[in-house]
Amino acid sequence: MAAKFTVQGTNLLIEMDWLGTLESIQRVVQNAAAYLFDKGFGNHGTEEEPRVFADLTPQEWLDIVYNHFTTVAVNALKQR
């Protein structure tokens, strides 16, 4: 995984790239998302129309993992 900062005017862009085989990267994201989903992260639907992990798309898996990374980084900042 590579990460970099890019200044864009008064903003800062952070980019993180993961390079690996389709199978390995998808397995990491899917397993991480499944773990987090079981802990309450992601869209679980409503009581009337609940969603299970199998209902999620690969983009939703990635969103769960990305949102968790962001939350962890912000929480680490608040602890300093």
PDB file with SEQRES, HELIX, SHEET and CRYST1 records, atoms N, CA, C and O in Angstrom:
SEQRES   1 A   80  MET ALA ALA LYS PHE THR VAL GLN GLY THR ASN LEU LEU          
SEQRES   2 A   80  ILE GLU MET ASP TRP LEU GLY THR LEU GLU SER ILE GLN          
SEQRES   3 A   80  ARG VAL VAL GLN ASN ALA ALA ALA TYR LEU PHE ASP LYS          
SEQRES   4 A   80  GLY PHE GLY ASN HIS GLY THR GLU GLU GLU PRO ARG VAL          
SEQRES   5 A   80  PHE ALA ASP LEU THR PRO GLN GLU TRP LEU ASP ILE VAL          
SEQRES   6 A   80  TYR ASN HIS PHE THR THR VAL ALA VAL ASN ALA LEU LYS          
SEQRES   7 A   80  GLN ARG                                                      
HELIX    1 AA1 LEU A   22  ASP A   38  1                                  17    
HELIX    2 AA2 PHE A   53  ASP A   55  5                                   3    
HELIX    3 AA3 PRO A   58  GLN A   79  1                                  22    
SHEET    1 AA1 2 ALA A   2  GLN A   8  0                                        
SHEET    2 AA1 2 ASN A  11  ASP A  17 -1                                        
CRYST1    1.000    1.000    1.000  90.00  90.00  90.00 P 1           1          
ATOM      1  N   MET A   1       0.856  -1.176   0.000  1.00  0.00           N  
ATOM      2  CA  MET A   1       0.000   0.000   0.000  1.00  0.00           C  
ATOM      3  C   MET A   1       0.892   1.225   0.000  1.00  0.00           C  
ATOM      4  O   MET A   1       1.853   1.307   0.765  1.00  0.00           O  
ATOM      5  N   ALA A   2       0.571   2.170  -0.856  1.00  0.00           N  
ATOM      6  CA  ALA A   2       1.291   3.435  -0.917  1.00  0.00           C  
ATOM      7  C   ALA A   2       0.325   4.559  -0.544  1.00  0.00           C  
ATOM      8  O   ALA A   2      -0.871   4.489  -0.823  1.00  0.00           O  
ATOM      9  N   ALA A   3       0.864   5.580   0.084  1.00  0.00           N  
ATOM     10  CA  ALA A   3       0.041   6.726   0.466  1.00  0.00           C  
ATOM     11  C   ALA A   3       0.813   7.991   0.157  1.00  0.00           C  
ATOM     12  O   ALA A   3       2.042   8.016   0.221  1.00  0.00           O  
ATOM     13  N   LYS A   4       0.069   9.055  -0.183  1.00  0.00           N  
ATOM     14  CA  LYS A   4       0.741  10.319  -0.461  1.00  0.00           C  
ATOM     15  C   LYS A   4      -0.195  11.490  -0.184  1.00  0.00           C  
ATOM     16  O   LYS A   4      -1.420  11.365  -0.200  1.00  0.00           O  
ATOM     17  N   PHE A   5       0.438  12.632   0.071  1.00  0.00           N  
ATOM     18  CA  PHE A   5      -0.261  13.900   0.220  1.00  0.00           C  
ATOM     19  C   PHE A   5      -0.080  14.693  -1.068  1.00  0.00           C  
ATOM     20  O   PHE A   5       0.997  14.675  -1.665  1.00  0.00           O  
ATOM     21  N   THR A   6      -1.138  15.394  -1.500  1.00  0.00           N  
ATOM     22  CA  THR A   6      -1.054  16.299  -2.637  1.00  0.00           C  
ATOM     23  C   THR A   6      -1.756  17.592  -2.250  1.00  0.00           C  
ATOM     24  O   THR A   6      -2.934  17.581  -1.890  1.00  0.00           O  
ATOM     25  N   VAL A   7      -1.029  18.714  -2.324  1.00  0.00           N  
ATOM     26  CA  VAL A   7      -1.616  20.017  -2.022  1.00  0.00           C  
ATOM     27  C   VAL A   7      -2.381  20.489  -3.252  1.00  0.00           C  
ATOM     28  O   VAL A   7      -1.858  20.480  -4.367  1.00  0.00           O  
ATOM     29  N   GLN A   8      -3.631  20.902  -3.031  1.00  0.00           N  
ATOM     30  CA  GLN A   8      -4.476  21.439  -4.098  1.00  0.00           C  
ATOM     31  C   GLN A   8      -5.011  22.782  -3.624  1.00  0.00           C  
ATOM     32  O   GLN A   8      -6.078  22.855  -3.014  1.00  0.00           O  
ATOM     33  N   GLY A   9      -4.272  23.832  -3.905  1.00  0.00           N  
ATOM     34  CA  GLY A   9      -4.636  25.153  -3.412  1.00  0.00           C  
ATOM     35  C   GLY A   9      -4.505  25.180  -1.901  1.00  0.00           C  
ATOM     36  O   GLY A   9      -3.416  24.981  -1.364  1.00  0.00           O  
ATOM     37  N   THR A  10      -5.617  25.427  -1.210  1.00  0.00           N  
ATOM     38  CA  THR A  10      -5.595  25.434   0.256  1.00  0.00           C  
ATOM     39  C   THR A  10      -6.074  24.102   0.841  1.00  0.00           C  
ATOM     40  O   THR A  10      -6.238  23.977   2.055  1.00  0.00           O  
ATOM     41  N   ASN A  11      -6.295  23.117  -0.017  1.00  0.00           N  
ATOM     42  CA  ASN A  11      -6.746  21.797   0.427  1.00  0.00           C  
ATOM     43  C   ASN A  11      -5.610  20.786   0.341  1.00  0.00           C  
ATOM     44  O   ASN A  11      -4.620  20.991  -0.362  1.00  0.00           O  
ATOM     45  N   LEU A  12      -5.774  19.715   1.057  1.00  0.00           N  
ATOM     46  CA  LEU A  12      -4.805  18.624   1.029  1.00  0.00           C  
ATOM     47  C   LEU A  12      -5.546  17.345   0.676  1.00  0.00           C  
ATOM     48  O   LEU A  12      -6.520  16.978   1.333  1.00  0.00           O  
ATOM     49  N   LEU A  13      -5.076  16.670  -0.366  1.00  0.00           N  
ATOM     50  CA  LEU A  13      -5.655  15.407  -0.805  1.00  0.00           C  
ATOM     51  C   LEU A  13      -4.783  14.273  -0.288  1.00  0.00           C  
ATOM     52  O   LEU A  13      -3.567  14.290  -0.474  1.00  0.00           O  
ATOM     53  N   ILE A  14      -5.390  13.297   0.355  1.00  0.00           N  
ATOM     54  CA  ILE A  14      -4.682  12.101   0.798  1.00  0.00           C  
ATOM     55  C   ILE A  14      -5.141  10.955  -0.096  1.00  0.00           C  
ATOM     56  O   ILE A  14      -6.337  10.703  -0.242  1.00  0.00           O  
ATOM     57  N   GLU A  15      -4.175  10.269  -0.686  1.00  0.00           N  
ATOM     58  CA  GLU A  15      -4.479   9.119  -1.530  1.00  0.00           C  
ATOM     59  C   GLU A  15      -3.765   7.894  -0.980  1.00  0.00           C  
ATOM     60  O   GLU A  15      -2.587   7.955  -0.628  1.00  0.00           O  
ATOM     61  N   MET A  16      -4.484   6.788  -0.910  1.00  0.00           N  
ATOM     62  CA  MET A  16      -3.901   5.525  -0.469  1.00  0.00           C  
ATOM     63  C   MET A  16      -4.249   4.469  -1.508  1.00  0.00           C  
ATOM     64  O   MET A  16      -5.416   4.277  -1.850  1.00  0.00           O  
ATOM     65  N   ASP A  17      -3.235   3.798  -1.997  1.00  0.00           N  
ATOM     66  CA  ASP A  17      -3.429   2.769  -3.010  1.00  0.00           C  
ATOM     67  C   ASP A  17      -3.043   1.415  -2.455  1.00  0.00           C  
ATOM     68  O   ASP A  17      -2.021   1.286  -1.780  1.00  0.00           O  
ATOM     69  N   TRP A  18      -3.841   0.415  -2.729  1.00  0.00           N  
ATOM     70  CA  TRP A  18      -3.525  -0.973  -2.402  1.00  0.00           C  
ATOM     71  C   TRP A  18      -3.319  -1.675  -3.725  1.00  0.00           C  
ATOM     72  O   TRP A  18      -4.153  -1.573  -4.624  1.00  0.00           O  
ATOM     73  N   LEU A  19      -2.233  -2.376  -3.847  1.00  0.00           N  
ATOM     74  CA  LEU A  19      -1.977  -3.133  -5.059  1.00  0.00           C  
ATOM     75  C   LEU A  19      -1.826  -4.594  -4.696  1.00  0.00           C  
ATOM     76  O   LEU A  19      -1.021  -4.948  -3.835  1.00  0.00           O  
ATOM     77  N   GLY A  20      -2.578  -5.418  -5.331  1.00  0.00           N  
ATOM     78  CA  GLY A  20      -2.516  -6.855  -5.109  1.00  0.00           C  
ATOM     79  C   GLY A  20      -3.414  -7.526  -6.117  1.00  0.00           C  
ATOM     80  O   GLY A  20      -4.054  -6.864  -6.934  1.00  0.00           O  
ATOM     81  N   THR A  21      -3.461  -8.821  -6.058  1.00  0.00           N  
ATOM     82  CA  THR A  21      -4.333  -9.526  -6.984  1.00  0.00           C  
ATOM     83  C   THR A  21      -5.786  -9.203  -6.661  1.00  0.00           C  
ATOM     84  O   THR A  21      -6.124  -8.861  -5.528  1.00  0.00           O  
ATOM     85  N   LEU A  22      -6.618  -9.314  -7.652  1.00  0.00           N  
ATOM     86  CA  LEU A  22      -8.051  -9.078  -7.460  1.00  0.00           C  
ATOM     87  C   LEU A  22      -8.565  -9.933  -6.316  1.00  0.00           C  
ATOM     88  O   LEU A  22      -9.307  -9.458  -5.456  1.00  0.00           O  
ATOM     89  N   GLU A  23      -8.167 -11.200  -6.311  1.00  0.00           N  
ATOM     90  CA  GLU A  23      -8.637 -12.118  -5.283  1.00  0.00           C  
ATOM     91  C   GLU A  23      -8.185 -11.706  -3.881  1.00  0.00           C  
ATOM     92  O   GLU A  23      -8.987 -11.717  -2.948  1.00  0.00           O  
ATOM     93  N   SER A  24      -6.926 -11.347  -3.727  1.00  0.00           N  
ATOM     94  CA  SER A  24      -6.429 -11.029  -2.383  1.00  0.00           C  
ATOM     95  C   SER A  24      -6.995  -9.721  -1.850  1.00  0.00           C  
ATOM     96  O   SER A  24      -7.384  -9.651  -0.684  1.00  0.00           O  
ATOM     97  N   ILE A  25      -7.050  -8.698  -2.670  1.00  0.00           N  
ATOM     98  CA  ILE A  25      -7.579  -7.408  -2.211  1.00  0.00           C  
ATOM     99  C   ILE A  25      -9.071  -7.523  -1.913  1.00  0.00           C  
ATOM    100  O   ILE A  25      -9.549  -7.010  -0.901  1.00  0.00           O  
ATOM    101  N   GLN A  26      -9.799  -8.192  -2.790  1.00  0.00           N  
ATOM    102  CA  GLN A  26     -11.241  -8.336  -2.556  1.00  0.00           C  
ATOM    103  C   GLN A  26     -11.495  -9.147  -1.287  1.00  0.00           C  
ATOM    104  O   GLN A  26     -12.432  -8.852  -0.545  1.00  0.00           O  
ATOM    105  N   ARG A  27     -10.676 -10.163  -1.030  1.00  0.00           N  
ATOM    106  CA  ARG A  27     -10.838 -10.978   0.177  1.00  0.00           C  
ATOM    107  C   ARG A  27     -10.588 -10.144   1.437  1.00  0.00           C  
ATOM    108  O   ARG A  27     -11.319 -10.265   2.420  1.00  0.00           O  
ATOM    109  N   VAL A  28      -9.554  -9.299   1.405  1.00  0.00           N  
ATOM    110  CA  VAL A  28      -9.258  -8.443   2.560  1.00  0.00           C  
ATOM    111  C   VAL A  28     -10.425  -7.499   2.832  1.00  0.00           C  
ATOM    112  O   VAL A  28     -10.886  -7.378   3.967  1.00  0.00           O  
ATOM    113  N   VAL A  29     -10.897  -6.832   1.782  1.00  0.00           N  
ATOM    114  CA  VAL A  29     -11.991  -5.867   1.949  1.00  0.00           C  
ATOM    115  C   VAL A  29     -13.268  -6.579   2.395  1.00  0.00           C  
ATOM    116  O   VAL A  29     -13.955  -6.110   3.302  1.00  0.00           O  
ATOM    117  N   GLN A  30     -13.582  -7.696   1.768  1.00  0.00           N  
ATOM    118  CA  GLN A  30     -14.807  -8.409   2.120  1.00  0.00           C  
ATOM    119  C   GLN A  30     -14.759  -8.908   3.559  1.00  0.00           C  
ATOM    120  O   GLN A  30     -15.737  -8.770   4.294  1.00  0.00           O  
ATOM    121  N   ASN A  31     -13.639  -9.483   3.967  1.00  0.00           N  
ATOM    122  CA  ASN A  31     -13.541 -10.001   5.330  1.00  0.00           C  
ATOM    123  C   ASN A  31     -13.562  -8.890   6.368  1.00  0.00           C  
ATOM    124  O   ASN A  31     -14.179  -9.035   7.423  1.00  0.00           O  
ATOM    125  N   ALA A  32     -12.892  -7.784   6.074  1.00  0.00           N  
ATOM    126  CA  ALA A  32     -12.920  -6.646   6.999  1.00  0.00           C  
ATOM    127  C   ALA A  32     -14.329  -6.077   7.097  1.00  0.00           C  
ATOM    128  O   ALA A  32     -14.802  -5.765   8.189  1.00  0.00           O  
ATOM    129  N   ALA A  33     -14.999  -5.943   5.952  1.00  0.00           N  
ATOM    130  CA  ALA A  33     -16.363  -5.410   5.950  1.00  0.00           C  
ATOM    131  C   ALA A  33     -17.315  -6.347   6.691  1.00  0.00           C  
ATOM    132  O   ALA A  33     -18.183  -5.885   7.431  1.00  0.00           O  
ATOM    133  N   ALA A  34     -17.162  -7.650   6.502  1.00  0.00           N  
ATOM    134  CA  ALA A  34     -18.025  -8.614   7.196  1.00  0.00           C  
ATOM    135  C   ALA A  34     -17.831  -8.513   8.708  1.00  0.00           C  
ATOM    136  O   ALA A  34     -18.799  -8.532   9.468  1.00  0.00           O  
ATOM    137  N   TYR A  35     -16.584  -8.406   9.134  1.00  0.00           N  
ATOM    138  CA  TYR A  35     -16.293  -8.255  10.563  1.00  0.00           C  
ATOM    139  C   TYR A  35     -16.957  -6.991  11.108  1.00  0.00           C  
ATOM    140  O   TYR A  35     -17.631  -7.028  12.137  1.00  0.00           O  
ATOM    141  N   LEU A  36     -16.759  -5.872  10.408  1.00  0.00           N  
ATOM    142  CA  LEU A  36     -17.320  -4.598  10.866  1.00  0.00           C  
ATOM    143  C   LEU A  36     -18.844  -4.608  10.809  1.00  0.00           C  
ATOM    144  O   LEU A  36     -19.499  -4.063  11.698  1.00  0.00           O  
ATOM    145  N   PHE A  37     -19.414  -5.220   9.772  1.00  0.00           N  
ATOM    146  CA  PHE A  37     -20.871  -5.311   9.655  1.00  0.00           C  
ATOM    147  C   PHE A  37     -21.445  -6.062  10.854  1.00  0.00           C  
ATOM    148  O   PHE A  37     -22.471  -5.671  11.410  1.00  0.00           O  
ATOM    149  N   ASP A  38     -20.772  -7.144  11.245  1.00  0.00           N  
ATOM    150  CA  ASP A  38     -21.217  -7.909  12.417  1.00  0.00           C  
ATOM    151  C   ASP A  38     -21.125  -7.095  13.703  1.00  0.00           C  
ATOM    152  O   ASP A  38     -21.803  -7.402  14.683  1.00  0.00           O  
ATOM    153  N   LYS A  39     -20.279  -6.045  13.704  1.00  0.00           N  
ATOM    154  CA  LYS A  39     -20.129  -5.171  14.871  1.00  0.00           C  
ATOM    155  C   LYS A  39     -21.074  -3.968  14.800  1.00  0.00           C  
ATOM    156  O   LYS A  39     -21.023  -3.089  15.661  1.00  0.00           O  
ATOM    157  N   GLY A  40     -21.938  -3.923  13.774  1.00  0.00           N  
ATOM    158  CA  GLY A  40     -22.934  -2.862  13.692  1.00  0.00           C  
ATOM    159  C   GLY A  40     -22.677  -1.796  12.652  1.00  0.00           C  
ATOM    160  O   GLY A  40     -23.493  -0.889  12.490  1.00  0.00           O  
ATOM    161  N   PHE A  41     -21.565  -1.879  11.943  1.00  0.00           N  
ATOM    162  CA  PHE A  41     -21.258  -0.885  10.916  1.00  0.00           C  
ATOM    163  C   PHE A  41     -22.032  -1.189   9.638  1.00  0.00           C  
ATOM    164  O   PHE A  41     -22.420  -2.331   9.390  1.00  0.00           O  
ATOM    165  N   GLY A  42     -22.252  -0.151   8.831  1.00  0.00           N  
ATOM    166  CA  GLY A  42     -22.911  -0.336   7.539  1.00  0.00           C  
ATOM    167  C   GLY A  42     -24.420  -0.234   7.651  1.00  0.00           C  
ATOM    168  O   GLY A  42     -24.981  -0.037   8.729  1.00  0.00           O  
ATOM    169  N   ASN A  43     -25.052  -0.374   6.498  1.00  0.00           N  
ATOM    170  CA  ASN A  43     -26.502  -0.231   6.387  1.00  0.00           C  
ATOM    171  C   ASN A  43     -27.169  -1.570   6.687  1.00  0.00           C  
ATOM    172  O   ASN A  43     -27.110  -2.504   5.887  1.00  0.00           O  
ATOM    173  N   HIS A  44     -27.804  -1.645   7.852  1.00  0.00           N  
ATOM    174  CA  HIS A  44     -28.504  -2.858   8.262  1.00  0.00           C  
ATOM    175  C   HIS A  44     -29.986  -2.809   7.911  1.00  0.00           C  
ATOM    176  O   HIS A  44     -30.747  -3.696   8.297  1.00  0.00           O  
ATOM    177  N   GLY A  45     -30.395  -1.779   7.183  1.00  0.00           N  
ATOM    178  CA  GLY A  45     -31.794  -1.655   6.801  1.00  0.00           C  
ATOM    179  C   GLY A  45     -32.651  -1.197   7.967  1.00  0.00           C  
ATOM    180  O   GLY A  45     -32.183  -0.533   8.891  1.00  0.00           O  
ATOM    181  N   THR A  46     -33.893  -1.564   7.897  1.00  0.00           N  
ATOM    182  CA  THR A  46     -34.855  -1.193   8.941  1.00  0.00           C  
ATOM    183  C   THR A  46     -35.381  -2.457   9.614  1.00  0.00           C  
ATOM    184  O   THR A  46     -35.107  -3.574   9.174  1.00  0.00           O  
ATOM    185  N   GLU A  47     -36.123  -2.263  10.665  1.00  0.00           N  
ATOM    186  CA  GLU A  47     -36.729  -3.416  11.350  1.00  0.00           C  
ATOM    187  C   GLU A  47     -37.682  -4.142  10.407  1.00  0.00           C  
ATOM    188  O   GLU A  47     -37.770  -5.369  10.424  1.00  0.00           O  
ATOM    189  N   GLU A  48     -38.395  -3.370   9.584  1.00  0.00           N  
ATOM    190  CA  GLU A  48     -39.342  -3.957   8.634  1.00  0.00           C  
ATOM    191  C   GLU A  48     -38.630  -4.608   7.450  1.00  0.00           C  
ATOM    192  O   GLU A  48     -39.101  -5.611   6.915  1.00  0.00           O  
ATOM    193  N   GLU A  49     -37.503  -4.041   7.045  1.00  0.00           N  
ATOM    194  CA  GLU A  49     -36.737  -4.556   5.909  1.00  0.00           C  
ATOM    195  C   GLU A  49     -35.259  -4.634   6.272  1.00  0.00           C  
ATOM    196  O   GLU A  49     -34.457  -3.825   5.806  1.00  0.00           O  
ATOM    197  N   PRO A  50     -34.898  -5.614   7.109  1.00  0.00           N  
ATOM    198  CA  PRO A  50     -33.498  -5.735   7.511  1.00  0.00           C  
ATOM    199  C   PRO A  50     -32.617  -6.205   6.347  1.00  0.00           C  
ATOM    200  O   PRO A  50     -33.084  -6.854   5.411  1.00  0.00           O  
ATOM    201  N   ARG A  51     -31.338  -5.860   6.436  1.00  0.00           N  
ATOM    202  CA  ARG A  51     -30.363  -6.305   5.432  1.00  0.00           C  
ATOM    203  C   ARG A  51     -29.339  -7.187   6.131  1.00  0.00           C  
ATOM    204  O   ARG A  51     -28.957  -6.937   7.275  1.00  0.00           O  
ATOM    205  N   VAL A  52     -28.912  -8.202   5.439  1.00  0.00           N  
ATOM    206  CA  VAL A  52     -27.827  -9.056   5.912  1.00  0.00           C  
ATOM    207  C   VAL A  52     -26.609  -8.765   5.047  1.00  0.00           C  
ATOM    208  O   VAL A  52     -26.720  -8.127   4.000  1.00  0.00           O  
ATOM    209  N   PHE A  53     -25.438  -9.237   5.492  1.00  0.00           N  
ATOM    210  CA  PHE A  53     -24.205  -8.939   4.768  1.00  0.00           C  
ATOM    211  C   PHE A  53     -24.271  -9.366   3.306  1.00  0.00           C  
ATOM    212  O   PHE A  53     -23.725  -8.684   2.439  1.00  0.00           O  
ATOM    213  N   ALA A  54     -24.925 -10.472   3.025  1.00  0.00           N  
ATOM    214  CA  ALA A  54     -25.025 -10.960   1.643  1.00  0.00           C  
ATOM    215  C   ALA A  54     -25.768  -9.983   0.737  1.00  0.00           C  
ATOM    216  O   ALA A  54     -25.636 -10.056  -0.485  1.00  0.00           O  
ATOM    217  N   ASP A  55     -26.545  -9.073   1.315  1.00  0.00           N  
ATOM    218  CA  ASP A  55     -27.274  -8.071   0.527  1.00  0.00           C  
ATOM    219  C   ASP A  55     -26.382  -6.930   0.056  1.00  0.00           C  
ATOM    220  O   ASP A  55     -26.756  -6.198  -0.860  1.00  0.00           O  
ATOM    221  N   LEU A  56     -25.208  -6.766   0.664  1.00  0.00           N  
ATOM    222  CA  LEU A  56     -24.335  -5.636   0.352  1.00  0.00           C  
ATOM    223  C   LEU A  56     -23.567  -5.850  -0.945  1.00  0.00           C  
ATOM    224  O   LEU A  56     -23.251  -6.978  -1.322  1.00  0.00           O  
ATOM    225  N   THR A  57     -23.277  -4.745  -1.615  1.00  0.00           N  
ATOM    226  CA  THR A  57     -22.479  -4.779  -2.841  1.00  0.00           C  
ATOM    227  C   THR A  57     -20.997  -4.627  -2.484  1.00  0.00           C  
ATOM    228  O   THR A  57     -20.675  -4.190  -1.379  1.00  0.00           O  
ATOM    229  N   PRO A  58     -20.101  -4.977  -3.392  1.00  0.00           N  
ATOM    230  CA  PRO A  58     -18.681  -4.736  -3.133  1.00  0.00           C  
ATOM    231  C   PRO A  58     -18.371  -3.263  -2.823  1.00  0.00           C  
ATOM    232  O   PRO A  58     -17.476  -2.983  -2.026  1.00  0.00           O  
ATOM    233  N   GLN A  59     -19.090  -2.327  -3.434  1.00  0.00           N  
ATOM    234  CA  GLN A  59     -18.866  -0.913  -3.117  1.00  0.00           C  
ATOM    235  C   GLN A  59     -19.251  -0.625  -1.672  1.00  0.00           C  
ATOM    236  O   GLN A  59     -18.570   0.143  -0.993  1.00  0.00           O  
ATOM    237  N   GLU A  60     -20.325  -1.228  -1.197  1.00  0.00           N  
ATOM    238  CA  GLU A  60     -20.723  -1.043   0.200  1.00  0.00           C  
ATOM    239  C   GLU A  60     -19.692  -1.648   1.144  1.00  0.00           C  
ATOM    240  O   GLU A  60     -19.446  -1.094   2.216  1.00  0.00           O  
ATOM    241  N   TRP A  61     -19.081  -2.776   0.768  1.00  0.00           N  
ATOM    242  CA  TRP A  61     -18.000  -3.345   1.587  1.00  0.00           C  
ATOM    243  C   TRP A  61     -16.884  -2.319   1.724  1.00  0.00           C  
ATOM    244  O   TRP A  61     -16.412  -2.040   2.826  1.00  0.00           O  
ATOM    245  N   LEU A  62     -16.469  -1.760   0.586  1.00  0.00           N  
ATOM    246  CA  LEU A  62     -15.375  -0.793   0.590  1.00  0.00           C  
ATOM    247  C   LEU A  62     -15.738   0.447   1.392  1.00  0.00           C  
ATOM    248  O   LEU A  62     -14.899   0.981   2.118  1.00  0.00           O  
ATOM    249  N   ASP A  63     -16.971   0.910   1.270  1.00  0.00           N  
ATOM    250  CA  ASP A  63     -17.418   2.082   2.036  1.00  0.00           C  
ATOM    251  C   ASP A  63     -17.340   1.821   3.542  1.00  0.00           C  
ATOM    252  O   ASP A  63     -16.928   2.700   4.300  1.00  0.00           O  
ATOM    253  N   ILE A  64     -17.729   0.631   3.975  1.00  0.00           N  
ATOM    254  CA  ILE A  64     -17.661   0.296   5.399  1.00  0.00           C  
ATOM    255  C   ILE A  64     -16.217   0.365   5.878  1.00  0.00           C  
ATOM    256  O   ILE A  64     -15.934   0.960   6.918  1.00  0.00           O  
ATOM    257  N   VAL A  65     -15.306  -0.239   5.129  1.00  0.00           N  
ATOM    258  CA  VAL A  65     -13.889  -0.258   5.516  1.00  0.00           C  
ATOM    259  C   VAL A  65     -13.313   1.147   5.492  1.00  0.00           C  
ATOM    260  O   VAL A  65     -12.616   1.538   6.428  1.00  0.00           O  
ATOM    261  N   TYR A  66     -13.585   1.914   4.450  1.00  0.00           N  
ATOM    262  CA  TYR A  66     -13.084   3.288   4.336  1.00  0.00           C  
ATOM    263  C   TYR A  66     -13.606   4.155   5.489  1.00  0.00           C  
ATOM    264  O   TYR A  66     -12.841   4.889   6.114  1.00  0.00           O  
ATOM    265  N   ASN A  67     -14.896   4.065   5.761  1.00  0.00           N  
ATOM    266  CA  ASN A  67     -15.476   4.869   6.839  1.00  0.00           C  
ATOM    267  C   ASN A  67     -14.875   4.496   8.183  1.00  0.00           C  
ATOM    268  O   ASN A  67     -14.676   5.360   9.037  1.00  0.00           O  
ATOM    269  N   HIS A  68     -14.588   3.227   8.375  1.00  0.00           N  
ATOM    270  CA  HIS A  68     -13.968   2.801   9.637  1.00  0.00           C  
ATOM    271  C   HIS A  68     -12.550   3.360   9.749  1.00  0.00           C  
ATOM    272  O   HIS A  68     -12.170   3.859  10.808  1.00  0.00           O  
ATOM    273  N   PHE A  69     -11.763   3.285   8.675  1.00  0.00           N  
ATOM    274  CA  PHE A  69     -10.415   3.868   8.696  1.00  0.00           C  
ATOM    275  C   PHE A  69     -10.474   5.349   9.057  1.00  0.00           C  
ATOM    276  O   PHE A  69      -9.676   5.829   9.862  1.00  0.00           O  
ATOM    277  N   THR A  70     -11.413   6.065   8.462  1.00  0.00           N  
ATOM    278  CA  THR A  70     -11.547   7.498   8.725  1.00  0.00           C  
ATOM    279  C   THR A  70     -11.909   7.742  10.188  1.00  0.00           C  
ATOM    280  O   THR A  70     -11.337   8.625  10.826  1.00  0.00           O  
ATOM    281  N   THR A  71     -12.847   6.972  10.720  1.00  0.00           N  
ATOM    282  CA  THR A  71     -13.252   7.114  12.120  1.00  0.00           C  
ATOM    283  C   THR A  71     -12.084   6.845  13.057  1.00  0.00           C  
ATOM    284  O   THR A  71     -11.875   7.583  14.020  1.00  0.00           O  
ATOM    285  N   VAL A  72     -11.325   5.798  12.779  1.00  0.00           N  
ATOM    286  CA  VAL A  72     -10.169   5.468  13.623  1.00  0.00           C  
ATOM    287  C   VAL A  72      -9.155   6.606  13.601  1.00  0.00           C  
ATOM    288  O   VAL A  72      -8.627   6.974  14.650  1.00  0.00           O  
ATOM    289  N   ALA A  73      -8.872   7.170  12.427  1.00  0.00           N  
ATOM    290  CA  ALA A  73      -7.905   8.273  12.321  1.00  0.00           C  
ATOM    291  C   ALA A  73      -8.386   9.495  13.092  1.00  0.00           C  
ATOM    292  O   ALA A  73      -7.598  10.111  13.809  1.00  0.00           O  
ATOM    293  N   VAL A  74      -9.645   9.858  12.964  1.00  0.00           N  
ATOM    294  CA  VAL A  74     -10.184  11.027  13.669  1.00  0.00           C  
ATOM    295  C   VAL A  74     -10.187  10.782  15.178  1.00  0.00           C  
ATOM    296  O   VAL A  74      -9.852  11.679  15.952  1.00  0.00           O  
ATOM    297  N   ASN A  75     -10.560   9.583  15.597  1.00  0.00           N  
ATOM    298  CA  ASN A  75     -10.543   9.273  17.030  1.00  0.00           C  
ATOM    299  C   ASN A  75      -9.137   9.308  17.595  1.00  0.00           C  
ATOM    300  O   ASN A  75      -8.946   9.731  18.735  1.00  0.00           O  
ATOM    301  N   ALA A  76      -8.153   8.877  16.832  1.00  0.00           N  
ATOM    302  CA  ALA A  76      -6.759   8.944  17.291  1.00  0.00           C  
ATOM    303  C   ALA A  76      -6.343  10.405  17.482  1.00  0.00           C  
ATOM    304  O   ALA A  76      -5.639  10.730  18.438  1.00  0.00           O  
ATOM    305  N   LEU A  77      -6.774  11.278  16.582  1.00  0.00           N  
ATOM    306  CA  LEU A  77      -6.469  12.706  16.719  1.00  0.00           C  
ATOM    307  C   LEU A  77      -7.056  13.259  18.015  1.00  0.00           C  
ATOM    308  O   LEU A  77      -6.392  14.011  18.729  1.00  0.00           O  
ATOM    309  N   LYS A  78      -8.282  12.893  18.312  1.00  0.00           N  
ATOM    310  CA  LYS A  78      -8.964  13.406  19.508  1.00  0.00           C  
ATOM    311  C   LYS A  78      -8.313  12.920  20.797  1.00  0.00           C  
ATOM    312  O   LYS A  78      -8.477  13.552  21.840  1.00  0.00           O  
ATOM    313  N   GLN A  79      -7.579  11.813  20.747  1.00  0.00           N  
ATOM    314  CA  GLN A  79      -6.938  11.259  21.928  1.00  0.00           C  
ATOM    315  C   GLN A  79      -5.608  11.929  22.245  1.00  0.00           C  
ATOM    316  O   GLN A  79      -5.068  11.720  23.332  1.00  0.00           O  
ATOM    317  N   ARG A  80      -5.075  12.711  21.349  1.00  0.00           N  
ATOM    318  CA  ARG A  80      -3.767  13.352  21.556  1.00  0.00           C  
ATOM    319  C   ARG A  80      -3.863  14.539  22.463  1.00  0.00           C  
ATOM    320  O   ARG A  80      -2.854  15.188  22.738  1.00  0.00           O  
TER     321      ARG A  80                                                      
END                                                                             
